[in-house]
């Protein structure tokens, strides 16, 4: 009976040591995972800021493109203005007759 108790006790001690080792390994893995999560959260914050900055830059570029007409837009505007001036001249001519 004493031998069985000694064997049981040594098995319990081995299992406790094994559990303690596994606990330490899991604890270390958790610390590494927490560090990785913190690193990724920081990356997300940085990328979110960059996305916001780039969206603002796109908005500015869009506004500048609207304010800077193309050559085609200028030609169309000139043609329309010429038509309007001709119509005005016709109206003036009609009024003076």
C-alpha positions, -999 to +999 in steps of 0.1 A: +000+000+000+029+024+008+044+016-025+012+024-043+009+057-024+045+066-033+039+058-070+007+078-070+024+107-053+053+107-078+027+105-107+009+135-092+041+154-089+051+147-125+016+157-137+018+189-116+052+197-131+039+190-166+009+213-160+031+240-146+054+237-177+024+239-200+010+268-181+043+287-185+044+279-222+008+291-226+014+322-205+045+331-227+024+325-259-003+348-245+023+375-237+036+373-273+001+374-287-008+404-266+024+422-278+014+413-314-021+426-309-008+459-295+016+462-325-012+455-349-035+480-332-008+506-335-004+498-372-042+501-377-041+536-361-012+546-383-030+533-414-063+549-405-045+582-402-028+577-435-062+568-452-077+600-438-048+620-450-050+605-485-088+610-487-082+646-479-055+648-505-079+632-531-106+658-522-081+686-527-070+672-560-106+669-571-113+705-562-082+716-580-092+697-611-126+713-611-110+747-607-085+740-635-105+733-666-091+714-695-084+729-729-116+712-742-137+729-714-121+763-723-129+758-760-165+749-752-169+779-729-155+802-756-179+788-783-209+792-760-198+828-752-194+836-789-229+823-795-243+844-767-225+875-780-239+869-815-274+866-801-269+898-781-257+916-812-287+904-832-310+917-804-293+951-804-295+952-842-333+944-840-338+971-813-320+998-833-340+992-865 
